[in-house]
């Protein structure tokens, strides 16, 4: 049975602590996608990230990315698609869209011009800078419990990454874990069926690296070229 990345993440509850890194944040710039959505950006350790999740509905060349609401259709996809969590646009206004990995890998480009979906190594560069996987989650999560379930462990958002718990859509099309987990694809393939991703979890301080089925719907962040 295919397993969700958020279930794998909970195995990191007993991770050892390590030294905290530092960040150099500057949120004065912004980038606009092809749909006209504007994303504020933040520079963390010489990487410039968008501060909110991707919400675009077209590839960079203007081609439409299909919105797929039906569970059976979602489960059968081998091409790019997006959805709102629970197919509710109100969730999109807060958390952005969820995309399968096929959309990440599409040569037409998902990120705004001048940006890209980060590789697994680029995610690792970020978490290493923020003290390693076992500590970086606290520095990356939005503070408080307006969106995160309590206790939102160790959340300081000291990096200004402002990670939100947008949940996911499973490879069978079911929605899971909004408020508990934030999960983001990398552009790095793990195998013919899987790709690498990162997750933040409400109950722990870590930013976890894991692999999941390409059919799963995760949030997206973009990194400047």
Secondary structure as UniProt FT lines:
FT   HELIX           5..9
FT   HELIX           10..12
FT   TURN            13..14
FT   STRAND          30..32
FT   TURN            34..35
FT   STRAND          38..44
FT   TURN            45..46
FT   STRAND          47..50
FT   TURN            60..61
FT   STRAND          66..67
FT   HELIX           71..75
FT   STRAND          81..83
FT   HELIX           85..87
FT   HELIX           89..95
FT   STRAND          98..99
FT   HELIX           101..105
FT   TURN            107..108
FT   TURN            113..114
FT   STRAND          115..117
FT   HELIX           120..129
FT   TURN            130..131
FT   HELIX           133..140
FT   TURN            150..151
FT   TURN            153..154
FT   TURN            158..159
FT   STRAND          168..169
FT   TURN            171..172
FT   STRAND          175..176
FT   TURN            178..180
FT   STRAND          181..189
FT   STRAND          194..201
FT   TURN            202..203
FT   STRAND          207..213
FT   TURN            214..215
FT   STRAND          217..219
FT   STRAND          222..224
//
